[in-house]
Amino acid sequence: MIRTKNGDISSNHDKWEGFDIYDDGDGEATHNSGLYRGYVRKKGLMISLALVVLFVCIILAAHNGPLNISSLDIIRYILTFDNDGMGGVIWNIRMVRIIGAILAGAGLAVAGVVMQCILRNPLASPYTLGISSAAAFGASFAIIFLNAGSSITSIVSISNPYVTTISAFLFSLLATGAILLLTKVTRVSSETMVLAGVAISAMFAAGLSFMQYLATDSQLGNIIMWTFGDLGKATWSWNTLIMAVLLSVTLYFYYKRWDYNAMEAGEETAKGLGVHTERERITGMVLASVLSAVIVSFFGIIAFIGLLGPHIARMIIGSDHRHLIPLSIILGAIILIVADGVGQVILYPSVIPVGIITSMLGGPLFIYLLIRRYGK
């Protein structure tokens, strides 16, 4: 049989992934326990393999650039933290962008997997719930009304990136607060949150279009460049801040992995197991939104990572959040590193912003995943 924290619920191991097995004296516990340990080892092996793939992607991404550096030298520079000579090129130019991709991909993926669980909606993500639209509106507001963009018609650049970032972050939090307020007024439910997110996204998208209509040529260029989503904006100070937020939020999500497993089984089941579903839904939504807002406000709109990472992870490893959360984080990082690498080489020496690549590749791939997953 299988035991949760609050009691015995099932003997079906496939249905109740991630719950502990105990000996009920019927002679089957030893066999089942062995199967369970094999199951856990298999999941751990998959996660380890994903880490190896991530490391290989990092090495390949570190090749991008006009200077040719051998793979062995790249590995040596990375493992020894050597930033002298060519090591400085790796760490000060290429790795800052790669680490930015890892953090952004991991953050958007873990936010997506938690949103999909607590809202019980496979399409929930920072992008589809309007957080990205709100950030774009905030950045546009700063460019037009706070003079954060270049005023010279022939130059497209953000003259005050900190004001733009802070404005984007605040409007992202405003969108999150509006969603939570609407759901609180209309009673908390997953359906309400999703519908509120769609409505908020539509309003901010309309506001963004209106500001683009009012903008001058240079302001319009700045707005469009910001919304593309570009990892070239990465700096060590920004990466450090994103890492601090990502670690804090992810540790909380992983601590609540058992609650998310229960919520995956249904509202009534989770409540029966002692989970405060309303509180966990609001807390998870706030933390996922804050993490997403930090990432989007720094790098711009990067679509589909919060959808693709969790969905591919579920297809590989199942819905047990003990394994789903780590694998989603790794896959999100891999997807964004690969997308950014494609953007750097496809029209070399020109660099296509990663937000364009994720939208072009992510849309068709996500449709394929949906057809494959839900057509079974």
C-alpha positions as YAML, in Angstrom:
chain: A
units: angstrom
residues:
- id: 1
  name: MET
  ca: [0.00, 0.00, 0.00]
- id: 2
  name: ILE
  ca: [0.91, 3.66, -0.24]
- id: 3
  name: ARG
  ca: [0.82, 6.17, 2.55]
- id: 4
  name: THR
  ca: [0.61, 9.94, 2.48]
- id: 5
  name: LYS
  ca: [1.42, 12.17, 5.40]
- id: 6
  name: ASN
  ca: [-2.16, 11.88, 6.61]
- id: 7
  name: GLY
  ca: [-3.01, 8.24, 6.05]
- id: 8
  name: ASP
  ca: [-3.47, 5.36, 3.63]
- id: 9
  name: ILE
  ca: [-5.07, 6.30, 0.36]
- id: 10
  name: SER
  ca: [-4.31, 3.74, -2.32]
- id: 11
  name: SER
  ca: [-2.40, 0.67, -3.32]
- id: 12
  name: ASN
  ca: [-2.07, 1.87, -6.91]
- id: 13
  name: HIS
  ca: [1.53, 3.03, -7.24]
- id: 14
  name: ASP
  ca: [1.09, 4.43, -10.76]
- id: 15
  name: LYS
  ca: [-1.79, 6.65, -9.72]
- id: 16
  name: TRP
  ca: [-0.20, 7.99, -6.55]
- id: 17
  name: GLU
  ca: [3.33, 8.82, -7.66]
- id: 18
  name: GLY
  ca: [5.64, 10.13, -5.01]
- id: 19
  name: PHE
  ca: [4.03, 8.71, -1.83]
- id: 20
  name: ASP
  ca: [5.86, 6.53, 0.66]
- id: 21
  name: ILE
  ca: [5.34, 2.78, 0.85]
- id: 22
  name: TYR
  ca: [4.99, 1.03, 4.22]
- id: 23
  name: ASP
  ca: [4.81, -2.56, 5.31]
- id: 24
  name: ASP
  ca: [1.21, -3.66, 5.96]
- id: 25
  name: GLY
  ca: [2.23, -7.22, 6.84]
- id: 26
  name: ASP
  ca: [0.79, -8.80, 3.71]
- id: 27
  name: GLY
  ca: [4.17, -9.91, 2.34]
- id: 28
  name: GLU
  ca: [4.06, -7.52, -0.61]
- id: 29
  name: ALA
  ca: [5.88, -4.62, 1.01]
- id: 30
  name: THR
  ca: [9.38, -5.88, 0.23]
- id: 31
  name: HIS
  ca: [8.58, -6.34, -3.46]
- id: 32
  name: ASN
  ca: [6.78, -3.01, -3.72]
- id: 33
  name: SER
  ca: [9.55, -1.23, -1.84]
- id: 34
  name: GLY
  ca: [12.10, -2.56, -4.30]
- id: 35
  name: LEU
  ca: [10.00, -1.39, -7.22]
- id: 36
  name: TYR
  ca: [9.64, 2.01, -5.59]
- id: 37
  name: ARG
  ca: [13.39, 2.39, -5.05]
- id: 38
  name: GLY
  ca: [13.95, 1.45, -8.68]
- id: 39
  name: TYR
  ca: [11.36, 4.03, -9.70]
- id: 40
  name: VAL
  ca: [13.15, 6.76, -7.71]
- id: 41
  name: ARG
  ca: [16.57, 5.76, -9.10]
- id: 42
  name: LYS
  ca: [15.21, 5.93, -12.64]
- id: 43
  name: LYS
  ca: [13.89, 9.46, -12.07]
- id: 44
  name: GLY
  ca: [17.18, 10.51, -10.51]
- id: 45
  name: LEU
  ca: [19.05, 9.11, -13.51]
- id: 46
  name: MET
  ca: [16.88, 11.15, -15.87]
- id: 47
  name: ILE
  ca: [17.60, 14.33, -13.92]
- id: 48
  name: SER
  ca: [21.33, 13.54, -13.91]
- id: 49
  name: LEU
  ca: [21.25, 12.98, -17.67]
- id: 50
  name: ALA
  ca: [19.49, 16.32, -18.13]
- id: 51
  name: LEU
  ca: [22.27, 18.00, -16.12]
- id: 52
  name: VAL
  ca: [24.86, 16.45, -18.44]
- id: 53
  name: VAL
  ca: [22.94, 17.76, -21.47]
- id: 54
  name: LEU
  ca: [22.81, 21.21, -19.83]
- id: 55
  name: PHE
  ca: [26.59, 21.20, -19.31]
- id: 56
  name: VAL
  ca: [27.15, 20.20, -22.95]
- id: 57
  name: CYS
  ca: [24.84, 23.05, -24.05]
- id: 58
  name: ILE
  ca: [26.85, 25.48, -21.92]
- id: 59
  name: ILE
  ca: [30.09, 24.38, -23.58]
- id: 60
  name: LEU
  ca: [28.59, 24.68, -27.07]
- id: 61
  name: ALA
  ca: [27.09, 28.08, -26.27]
- id: 62
  name: ALA
  ca: [30.47, 29.30, -25.01]
- id: 63
  name: HIS
  ca: [31.83, 28.78, -28.56]
- id: 64
  name: ASN
  ca: [29.59, 31.56, -29.92]
- id: 65
  name: GLY
  ca: [31.69, 34.59, -30.73]
- id: 66
  name: PRO
  ca: [34.29, 35.87, -33.18]
- id: 67
  name: LEU
  ca: [37.21, 34.33, -31.24]
- id: 68
  name: ASN
  ca: [37.70, 30.59, -31.70]
- id: 69
  name: ILE
  ca: [38.41, 28.85, -28.38]
- id: 70
  name: SER
  ca: [38.76, 25.07, -28.10]
- id: 71
  name: SER
  ca: [36.28, 23.04, -26.08]
- id: 72
  name: LEU
  ca: [39.01, 21.79, -23.72]
- id: 73
  name: ASP
  ca: [40.10, 25.35, -22.98]
- id: 74
  name: ILE
  ca: [36.49, 26.41, -22.43]
- id: 75
  name: ILE
  ca: [35.94, 23.57, -19.97]
- id: 76
  name: ARG
  ca: [39.18, 24.45, -18.16]
- id: 77
  name: TYR
  ca: [38.27, 28.14, -17.93]
- id: 78
  name: ILE
  ca: [34.80, 27.32, -16.62]
- id: 79
  name: LEU
  ca: [35.84, 24.71, -14.06]
- id: 80
  name: THR
  ca: [38.79, 26.74, -12.73]
- id: 81
  name: PHE
  ca: [37.01, 30.13, -12.88]
- id: 82
  name: ASP
  ca: [40.01, 31.45, -14.82]
- id: 83
  name: ASN
  ca: [39.27, 34.92, -16.22]
- id: 84
  name: ASP
  ca: [42.75, 35.81, -17.48]
- id: 85
  name: GLY
  ca: [43.37, 36.15, -21.20]
- id: 86
  name: MET
  ca: [40.90, 34.05, -23.15]
- id: 87
  name: GLY
  ca: [39.34, 33.09, -19.84]
- id: 88
  name: GLY
  ca: [38.26, 36.71, -19.54]
- id: 89
  name: VAL
  ca: [36.47, 36.43, -22.87]
- id: 90
  name: ILE
  ca: [34.65, 33.34, -21.60]
- id: 91
  name: TRP
  ca: [33.66, 34.69, -18.19]
- id: 92
  name: ASN
  ca: [33.20, 38.41, -18.84]
- id: 93
  name: ILE
  ca: [31.48, 38.22, -22.21]
- id: 94
  name: ARG
  ca: [30.05, 34.79, -22.97]
- id: 95
  name: MET
  ca: [29.30, 33.23, -19.58]
- id: 96
  name: VAL
  ca: [27.44, 36.28, -18.31]
- id: 97
  name: ARG
  ca: [24.98, 35.80, -21.16]
- id: 98
  name: ILE
  ca: [24.85, 32.00, -20.71]
- id: 99
  name: ILE
  ca: [24.22, 32.26, -16.97]
- id: 100
  name: GLY
  ca: [21.52, 34.84, -17.68]
- id: 101
  name: ALA
  ca: [19.90, 32.30, -20.03]
- id: 102
  name: ILE
  ca: [20.13, 29.56, -17.39]
- id: 103
  name: LEU
  ca: [18.56, 31.72, -14.70]
- id: 104
  name: ALA
  ca: [15.82, 33.12, -16.94]
- id: 105
  name: GLY
  ca: [14.93, 29.73, -18.43]
- id: 106
  name: ALA
  ca: [14.95, 28.02, -15.04]
- id: 107
  name: GLY
  ca: [12.87, 30.76, -13.42]
- id: 108
  name: LEU
  ca: [10.21, 30.90, -16.12]
- id: 109
  name: ALA
  ca: [9.98, 27.09, -16.19]
- id: 110
  name: VAL
  ca: [9.56, 26.64, -12.42]
- id: 111
  name: ALA
  ca: [7.02, 29.47, -12.36]
- id: 112
  name: GLY
  ca: [5.13, 27.74, -15.16]
- id: 113
  name: VAL
  ca: [5.08, 24.31, -13.52]
- id: 114
  name: VAL
  ca: [3.75, 25.72, -10.24]
- id: 115
  name: MET
  ca: [1.13, 27.88, -11.96]
- id: 116
  name: GLN
  ca: [-0.10, 24.91, -13.98]
- id: 117
  name: CYS
  ca: [-0.41, 22.83, -10.81]
- id: 118
  name: ILE
  ca: [-2.12, 25.32, -8.51]
- id: 119
  name: LEU
  ca: [-4.45, 26.55, -11.28]
- id: 120
  name: ARG
  ca: [-4.95, 23.04, -12.69]
- id: 121
  name: ASN
  ca: [-4.63, 24.48, -16.18]
- id: 122
  name: PRO
  ca: [-1.99, 23.20, -18.64]
- id: 123
  name: LEU
  ca: [-1.86, 26.57, -20.43]
- id: 124
  name: ALA
  ca: [-1.02, 28.62, -17.33]
- id: 125
  name: SER
  ca: [2.33, 30.43, -17.50]
- id: 126
  name: PRO
  ca: [3.77, 33.91, -16.87]
- id: 127
  name: TYR
  ca: [3.23, 34.70, -20.55]
- id: 128
  name: THR
  ca: [-0.39, 33.55, -20.84]
- id: 129
  name: LEU
  ca: [-1.47, 35.09, -17.51]
- id: 130
  name: GLY
  ca: [-0.54, 38.61, -18.57]
- id: 131
  name: ILE
  ca: [2.60, 39.19, -16.50]
- id: 132
  name: SER
  ca: [4.72, 39.68, -19.63]
- id: 133
  name: SER
  ca: [2.18, 42.08, -21.14]
- id: 134
  name: ALA
  ca: [2.15, 44.13, -17.94]
- id: 135
  name: ALA
  ca: [5.96, 44.30, -17.93]
- id: 136
  name: ALA
  ca: [5.97, 45.46, -21.55]
- id: 137
  name: PHE
  ca: [3.44, 48.15, -20.68]
- id: 138
  name: GLY
  ca: [5.61, 49.28, -17.75]
- id: 139
  name: ALA
  ca: [8.74, 49.45, -19.90]
- id: 140
  name: SER
  ca: [6.86, 51.44, -22.55]
- id: 141
  name: PHE
  ca: [5.54, 53.80, -19.88]
- id: 142
  name: ALA
  ca: [9.10, 54.48, -18.70]
- id: 143
  name: ILE
  ca: [10.39, 55.03, -22.24]
- id: 144
  name: ILE
  ca: [7.64, 57.50, -23.17]
- id: 145
  name: PHE
  ca: [6.81, 59.32, -19.93]
- id: 146
  name: LEU
  ca: [9.98, 58.90, -17.84]
- id: 147
  name: ASN
  ca: [12.45, 59.63, -20.67]
- id: 148
  name: ALA
  ca: [14.15, 56.24, -20.32]
- id: 149
  name: GLY
  ca: [14.69, 55.89, -24.07]
- id: 150
  name: SER
  ca: [17.00, 57.73, -26.41]
- id: 151
  name: SER
  ca: [15.45, 60.90, -27.85]
- id: 152
  name: ILE
  ca: [17.67, 60.86, -30.95]
- id: 153
  name: THR
  ca: [15.73, 59.58, -33.93]
- id: 154
  name: SER
  ca: [18.65, 57.68, -35.47]
- id: 155
  name: ILE
  ca: [19.57, 55.88, -32.22]
- id: 156
  name: VAL
  ca: [17.57, 53.02, -30.72]
- id: 157
  name: SER
  ca: [18.78, 52.45, -27.14]
- id: 158
  name: ILE
  ca: [17.55, 52.47, -23.56]
- id: 159
  name: SER
  ca: [19.28, 55.43, -21.93]
- id: 160
  name: ASN
  ca: [18.16, 54.52, -18.39]
- id: 161
  name: PRO
  ca: [17.77, 50.74, -18.10]
- id: 162
  name: TYR
  ca: [17.23, 50.86, -14.34]
- id: 163
  name: VAL
  ca: [14.17, 53.09, -14.60]
- id: 164
  name: THR
  ca: [12.82, 50.89, -17.39]
- id: 165
  name: THR
  ca: [13.42, 47.72, -15.39]
- id: 166
  name: ILE
  ca: [11.85, 49.09, -12.20]
- id: 167
  name: SER
  ca: [8.81, 50.34, -14.11]
- id: 168
  name: ALA
  ca: [8.37, 46.98, -15.86]
- id: 169
  name: PHE
  ca: [8.67, 45.16, -12.53]
- id: 170
  name: LEU
  ca: [6.13, 47.39, -10.77]
- id: 171
  name: PHE
  ca: [3.54, 46.99, -13.50]
- id: 172
  name: SER
  ca: [4.09, 43.22, -13.44]
- id: 173
  name: LEU
  ca: [3.32, 43.25, -9.73]
- id: 174
  name: LEU
  ca: [0.30, 45.44, -10.45]
- id: 175
  name: ALA
  ca: [-1.03, 42.78, -12.84]
- id: 176
  name: THR
  ca: [-0.46, 40.09, -10.22]
- id: 177
  name: GLY
  ca: [-2.23, 42.15, -7.57]
- id: 178
  name: ALA
  ca: [-5.16, 42.80, -9.88]
- id: 179
  name: ILE
  ca: [-5.56, 39.07, -10.59]
- id: 180
  name: LEU
  ca: [-5.42, 38.20, -6.89]
- id: 181
  name: LEU
  ca: [-7.86, 40.97, -6.00]
- id: 182
  name: LEU
  ca: [-10.37, 39.82, -8.60]
- id: 183
  name: THR
  ca: [-10.13, 36.23, -7.46]
- id: 184
  name: LYS
  ca: [-10.48, 37.26, -3.81]
- id: 185
  name: VAL
  ca: [-13.63, 39.24, -4.57]
- id: 186
  name: THR
  ca: [-15.13, 36.44, -6.65]
- id: 187
  name: ARG
  ca: [-13.86, 33.63, -4.36]
- id: 188
  name: VAL
  ca: [-10.57, 31.92, -5.10]
- id: 189
  name: SER
  ca: [-10.69, 29.34, -7.87]
- id: 190
  name: SER
  ca: [-8.31, 28.22, -10.58]
- id: 191
  name: GLU
  ca: [-10.79, 29.08, -13.33]
- id: 192
  name: THR
  ca: [-11.20, 32.62, -11.99]
- id: 193
  name: MET
  ca: [-7.45, 33.20, -11.90]
- id: 194
  name: VAL
  ca: [-6.97, 32.05, -15.48]
- id: 195
  name: LEU
  ca: [-9.84, 34.17, -16.79]
- id: 196
  name: ALA
  ca: [-8.65, 37.18, -14.76]
- id: 197
  name: GLY
  ca: [-5.18, 36.73, -16.23]
- id: 198
  name: VAL
  ca: [-6.54, 36.70, -19.76]
- id: 199
  name: ALA
  ca: [-8.54, 39.87, -19.09]
- id: 200
  name: ILE
  ca: [-5.58, 41.66, -17.49]
- id: 201
  name: SER
  ca: [-3.34, 40.64, -20.38]
- id: 202
  name: ALA
  ca: [-5.81, 42.03, -22.91]
- id: 203
  name: MET
  ca: [-6.02, 45.38, -21.08]
- id: 204
  name: PHE
  ca: [-2.26, 45.81, -20.83]
- id: 205
  name: ALA
  ca: [-1.85, 44.77, -24.48]
- id: 206
  name: ALA
  ca: [-4.36, 47.45, -25.47]
- id: 207
  name: GLY
  ca: [-2.52, 50.02, -23.35]
- id: 208
  name: LEU
  ca: [0.77, 49.02, -24.97]
- id: 209
  name: SER
  ca: [-0.72, 49.48, -28.44]
- id: 210
  name: PHE
  ca: [-2.04, 52.91, -27.44]
- id: 211
  name: MET
  ca: [1.38, 54.03, -26.20]
- id: 212
  name: GLN
  ca: [3.00, 52.77, -29.38]
- id: 213
  name: TYR
  ca: [0.51, 54.91, -31.29]
- id: 214
  name: LEU
  ca: [1.55, 57.98, -29.25]
- id: 215
  name: ALA
  ca: [5.30, 57.29, -29.39]
- id: 216
  name: THR
  ca: [7.81, 59.09, -31.58]
- id: 217
  name: ASP
  ca: [9.93, 57.12, -34.02]
- id: 218
  name: SER
  ca: [12.83, 56.72, -31.59]
- id: 219
  name: GLN
  ca: [10.53, 55.85, -28.68]
- id: 220
  name: LEU
  ca: [8.71, 53.30, -30.81]
- id: 221
  name: GLY
  ca: [12.03, 51.70, -31.75]
- id: 222
  name: ASN
  ca: [13.04, 51.50, -28.09]
- id: 223
  name: ILE
  ca: [9.72, 49.90, -27.12]
- id: 224
  name: ILE
  ca: [9.96, 47.29, -29.85]
- id: 225
  name: MET
  ca: [13.57, 46.48, -29.01]
- id: 226
  name: TRP
  ca: [12.69, 45.99, -25.32]
- id: 227
  name: THR
  ca: [9.73, 43.71, -26.05]
- id: 228
  name: PHE
  ca: [11.84, 41.39, -28.22]
- id: 229
  name: GLY
  ca: [13.46, 39.74, -25.21]
- id: 230
  name: ASP
  ca: [17.26, 39.92, -25.32]
- id: 231
  name: LEU
  ca: [19.81, 38.08, -23.18]
- id: 232
  name: GLY
  ca: [22.45, 40.54, -24.32]
- id: 233
  name: LYS
  ca: [21.15, 42.78, -21.51]
- id: 234
  name: ALA
  ca: [22.58, 40.40, -18.91]
- id: 235
  name: THR
  ca: [25.07, 41.71, -16.36]
- id: 236
  name: TRP
  ca: [26.62, 40.06, -13.33]
- id: 237
  name: SER
  ca: [24.70, 42.35, -10.95]
- id: 238
  name: TRP
  ca: [21.37, 41.52, -12.59]
- id: 239
  name: ASN
  ca: [22.21, 37.81, -12.72]
- id: 240
  name: THR
  ca: [23.02, 37.88, -9.01]
- id: 241
  name: LEU
  ca: [19.68, 39.47, -8.16]
- id: 242
  name: ILE
  ca: [17.76, 37.00, -10.33]
- id: 243
  name: MET
  ca: [19.67, 34.10, -8.75]
- id: 244
  name: ALA
  ca: [18.79, 35.27, -5.23]
- id: 245
  name: VAL
  ca: [15.09, 35.48, -6.08]
- id: 246
  name: LEU
  ca: [15.16, 32.19, -8.02]
- id: 247
  name: LEU
  ca: [16.83, 30.23, -5.19]
- id: 248
  name: SER
  ca: [14.47, 31.60, -2.54]
- id: 249
  name: VAL
  ca: [11.30, 30.92, -4.53]
- id: 250
  name: THR
  ca: [12.45, 27.51, -5.79]
- id: 251
  name: LEU
  ca: [13.32, 26.32, -2.27]
- id: 252
  name: TYR
  ca: [9.81, 27.22, -1.16]
- id: 253
  name: PHE
  ca: [8.25, 25.45, -4.13]
- id: 254
  name: TYR
  ca: [10.27, 22.32, -3.50]
- id: 255
  name: TYR
  ca: [9.42, 22.42, 0.20]
- id: 256
  name: LYS
  ca: [5.74, 22.38, -0.82]
- id: 257
  name: ARG
  ca: [6.18, 19.56, -3.35]
- id: 258
  name: TRP
  ca: [3.95, 17.18, -1.37]
- id: 259
  name: ASP
  ca: [1.16, 19.75, -1.26]
- id: 260
  name: TYR
  ca: [1.46, 20.23, -5.02]
- id: 261
  name: ASN
  ca: [1.26, 16.47, -5.52]
- id: 262
  name: ALA
  ca: [-1.97, 16.44, -3.50]
- id: 263
  name: MET
  ca: [-3.38, 19.43, -5.41]
- id: 264
  name: GLU
  ca: [-2.58, 17.66, -8.68]
- id: 265
  name: ALA
  ca: [-4.97, 14.90, -7.56]
- id: 266
  name: GLY
  ca: [-7.86, 17.37, -7.20]
- id: 267
  name: GLU
  ca: [-9.26, 20.05, -4.93]
- id: 268
  name: GLU
  ca: [-11.25, 17.78, -2.65]
- id: 269
  name: THR
  ca: [-8.47, 15.22, -2.37]
- id: 270
  name: ALA
  ca: [-5.97, 17.91, -1.41]
- id: 271
  name: LYS
  ca: [-8.29, 19.35, 1.24]
- id: 272
  name: GLY
  ca: [-8.91, 15.87, 2.59]
- id: 273
  name: LEU
  ca: [-5.16, 15.44, 3.00]
- id: 274
  name: GLY
  ca: [-4.91, 18.64, 5.02]
- id: 275
  name: VAL
  ca: [-3.69, 21.04, 2.33]
- id: 276
  name: HIS
  ca: [-4.90, 24.64, 2.63]
- id: 277
  name: THR
  ca: [-5.59, 24.92, -1.09]
- id: 278
  name: GLU
  ca: [-6.70, 28.57, -1.15]
- id: 279
  name: ARG
  ca: [-3.66, 29.72, 0.81]
- id: 280
  name: GLU
  ca: [-1.24, 27.64, -1.24]
- id: 281
  name: ARG
  ca: [-2.82, 28.83, -4.48]
- id: 282
  name: ILE
  ca: [-2.43, 32.50, -3.55]
- id: 283
  name: THR
  ca: [1.08, 32.09, -2.12]
- id: 284
  name: GLY
  ca: [2.27, 30.06, -5.09]
- id: 285
  name: MET
  ca: [0.76, 32.52, -7.52]
- id: 286
  name: VAL
  ca: [2.39, 35.51, -5.82]
- id: 287
  name: LEU
  ca: [5.84, 33.93, -5.64]
- id: 288
  name: ALA
  ca: [5.71, 32.63, -9.22]
- id: 289
  name: SER
  ca: [4.56, 36.04, -10.42]
- id: 290
  name: VAL
  ca: [7.30, 37.90, -8.54]
- id: 291
  name: LEU
  ca: [9.95, 35.58, -9.97]
- id: 292
  name: SER
  ca: [8.55, 35.99, -13.48]
- id: 293
  name: ALA
  ca: [8.30, 39.75, -13.06]
- id: 294
  name: VAL
  ca: [11.96, 40.02, -12.06]
- id: 295
  name: ILE
  ca: [13.08, 38.00, -15.09]
- id: 296
  name: VAL
  ca: [10.82, 39.71, -17.63]
- id: 297
  name: SER
  ca: [11.62, 43.20, -16.33]
- id: 298
  name: PHE
  ca: [15.34, 42.56, -16.94]
- id: 299
  name: PHE
  ca: [15.32, 40.62, -20.21]
- id: 300
  name: GLY
  ca: [12.00, 41.53, -21.86]
- id: 301
  name: ILE
  ca: [9.31, 39.17, -23.11]
- id: 302
  name: ILE
  ca: [10.48, 35.57, -23.54]
- id: 303
  name: ALA
  ca: [7.50, 33.48, -24.53]
- id: 304
  name: PHE
  ca: [6.68, 29.77, -24.14]
- id: 305
  name: ILE
  ca: [9.52, 28.74, -21.79]
- id: 306
  name: GLY
  ca: [7.03, 28.47, -18.92]
- id: 307
  name: LEU
  ca: [4.93, 26.16, -21.07]
- id: 308
  name: LEU
  ca: [7.48, 24.05, -22.93]
- id: 309
  name: GLY
  ca: [9.78, 23.23, -20.00]
- id: 310
  name: PRO
  ca: [7.07, 21.79, -17.70]
- id: 311
  name: HIS
  ca: [5.22, 19.96, -20.50]
- id: 312
  name: ILE
  ca: [8.34, 18.24, -21.83]
- id: 313
  name: ALA
  ca: [9.34, 17.38, -18.25]
- id: 314
  name: ARG
  ca: [5.93, 15.79, -17.59]
- id: 315
  name: MET
  ca: [6.24, 13.69, -20.72]
- id: 316
  name: ILE
  ca: [9.66, 12.44, -19.57]
- id: 317
  name: ILE
  ca: [9.32, 12.07, -15.81]
- id: 318
  name: GLY
  ca: [5.64, 12.26, -14.85]
- id: 319
  name: SER
  ca: [3.76, 14.60, -12.51]
- id: 320
  name: ASP
  ca: [5.52, 13.88, -9.21]
- id: 321
  name: HIS
  ca: [6.74, 17.34, -8.19]
- id: 322
  name: ARG
  ca: [9.73, 15.92, -6.35]
- id: 323
  name: HIS
  ca: [11.17, 15.16, -9.79]
- id: 324
  name: LEU
  ca: [9.09, 17.45, -12.00]
- id: 325
  name: ILE
  ca: [10.32, 20.69, -10.42]
- id: 326
  name: PRO
  ca: [14.07, 19.93, -10.81]
- id: 327
  name: LEU
  ca: [13.69, 18.57, -14.35]
- id: 328
  name: SER
  ca: [11.53, 21.52, -15.44]
- id: 329
  name: ILE
  ca: [14.20, 23.91, -14.16]
- id: 330
  name: ILE
  ca: [16.94, 22.11, -16.09]
- id: 331
  name: LEU
  ca: [14.89, 21.82, -19.29]
- id: 332
  name: GLY
  ca: [13.88, 25.49, -19.14]
- id: 333
  name: ALA
  ca: [17.55, 26.44, -18.96]
- id: 334
  name: ILE
  ca: [18.44, 24.09, -21.83]
- id: 335
  name: ILE
  ca: [15.65, 25.39, -24.07]
- id: 336
  name: LEU
  ca: [16.64, 29.03, -23.55]
- id: 337
  name: ILE
  ca: [20.36, 28.37, -24.06]
- id: 338
  name: VAL
  ca: [19.62, 26.52, -27.31]
- id: 339
  name: ALA
  ca: [17.22, 29.24, -28.50]
- id: 340
  name: ASP
  ca: [19.76, 31.95, -27.76]
- id: 341
  name: GLY
  ca: [22.48, 29.97, -29.54]
- id: 342
  name: VAL
  ca: [20.27, 29.63, -32.61]
- id: 343
  name: GLY
  ca: [19.64, 33.38, -32.54]
- id: 344
  name: GLN
  ca: [23.37, 34.09, -32.47]
- id: 345
  name: VAL
  ca: [24.36, 31.85, -35.39]
- id: 346
  name: ILE
  ca: [21.38, 31.80, -37.76]
- id: 347
  name: LEU
  ca: [22.15, 35.25, -39.25]
- id: 348
  name: TYR
  ca: [25.73, 35.65, -37.99]
- id: 349
  name: PRO
  ca: [27.18, 38.22, -37.34]
- id: 350
  name: SER
  ca: [23.74, 39.69, -36.63]
- id: 351
  name: VAL
  ca: [22.07, 38.46, -33.44]
- id: 352
  name: ILE
  ca: [18.35, 37.71, -33.35]
- id: 353
  name: PRO
  ca: [16.80, 38.43, -29.91]
- id: 354
  name: VAL
  ca: [15.96, 35.24, -28.08]
- id: 355
  name: GLY
  ca: [12.32, 36.27, -27.58]
- id: 356
  name: ILE
  ca: [11.80, 36.05, -31.35]
- id: 357
  name: ILE
  ca: [13.38, 32.59, -31.49]
- id: 358
  name: THR
  ca: [11.31, 31.20, -28.62]
- id: 359
  name: SER
  ca: [8.13, 32.51, -30.21]
- id: 360
  name: MET
  ca: [8.96, 31.08, -33.66]
- id: 361
  name: LEU
  ca: [10.06, 27.69, -32.38]
- id: 362
  name: GLY
  ca: [7.94, 27.48, -29.24]
- id: 363
  name: GLY
  ca: [4.54, 28.00, -30.85]
- id: 364
  name: PRO
  ca: [4.63, 25.08, -33.32]
- id: 365
  name: LEU
  ca: [6.44, 22.83, -30.83]
- id: 366
  name: PHE
  ca: [3.89, 23.55, -28.14]
- id: 367
  name: ILE
  ca: [1.01, 22.75, -30.53]
- id: 368
  name: TYR
  ca: [2.74, 19.46, -31.35]
- id: 369
  name: LEU
  ca: [3.15, 18.63, -27.67]
- id: 370
  name: LEU
  ca: [-0.51, 19.37, -27.00]
- id: 371
  name: ILE
  ca: [-1.64, 17.17, -29.89]
- id: 372
  name: ARG
  ca: [0.64, 14.34, -28.78]
- id: 373
  name: ARG
  ca: [-0.21, 14.60, -25.09]
- id: 374
  name: TYR
  ca: [-3.95, 15.05, -25.27]
- id: 375
  name: GLY
  ca: [-4.52, 12.95, -28.38]
- id: 376
  name: LYS
  ca: [-3.62, 9.78, -26.48]
...
